[in-house]
């Protein structure tokens, strides 16, 4: 085709039928005229984004969507996040994701109450991490502040083969069976246990309790890995590009891919993000770049919160505030092809990711895929369209054809 390209990812946007909204999915219940226009006038289908043998995390799924085979390049989530906050990992450094979480009860009855500690503020988290760093000064690890509840620990000479569990997968469950296991597990458990002692009566948590907020009373360590080796997007496809995202994971993928990370005022990585600003900045980037990846975390956060209403609102805002100006650019200049999709489902019923195909839609339809008149942008219509792509890495080939 030549020209300009946008991939717009509504993280976790796909879902299952929800009884409280008449057995519809959030995509079916939402008012999304722009996505529906794309489905009826472009190419709709389903894609198996993540290889079935891999966990459907946003790390492997977004690598796949960008054309990187996660089986080949993926070494863990945290090294990607480390790149986003400017941390250069040595060859023996292991980066470990550090969530500030809310646990209730003690000992064997400890339960994951909230994987985000009530979406604790970055400033509050920084105070907690500073206290934890002081308490583990003799352990050789370094904590680095991220955003809200999402942070990082660098573990020099650490064990990247240790088995860990994402905290958003175990909401409401006792944590005993999900604690780190294998080589290096004892060290991570020690850090986690110290965090509970340090945070239990911390001034930040006393203040949060007084305000009726959940405490950040533990550090949960997971998603470890060493620095990956990834060819740049320009080396793979010969195109310049940018990434518009709020969360460190996606920004880190962009950095490893050689994409310029664009900061958008008011982009929060949550449901209150600056939707319109993300679209405006993406379109501005197209004046000087060939490709822009735009990532919106909001639907995924709503899914993890178990809120169908919040998820529908996020999807509708993506459609109204982002796709309206983007489609206007398509009509005005005719040089832009768009791919809209989730990276994985985050069903509100289970409040975590599901390993199954998701609907994609291209507008205009690329060579190799048929237009799908009369279709809406929904999971059911995606299946009925009869266009199944077996690997997420293939989508970029259609986009750029």
ABEGO torsion letter per residue (X at the ends): XEEBBBBBBBBGABBBBBAAAGGBBAAAABBBAAAAAAAAABBBBBBBABBAABBBBAAAAAAAAAGBBAAAABAEAAAAAAAAAGBBBBAABBBBBBBBBBBBEBEAABBBABAAGGGBBAAAAAAAAAAAAAAAAAAGBBBBBBBEABBBBBBBGBBAABBBBBAAAABGBBAAAABBBEBGAAAAAAAAAAAAAAAAABAAAAAAAAAGBBBBABBBBBGBEBBBBBBBAAAAAGBBBBBBBABAAAAAAAAAAGBBBBBBBGBAGBAABBAAAAAAAAAAAAAABABBBBBBAAAAAAAAAGBAAAAAAAAAAAAAAAAAAAAAAAAAAGABBBBBBBABBBBAAAGBBBBBBBBBBBOBBBBGBBBBBGBBBBAAAAAAAGBBBABAAAAAAAAAX
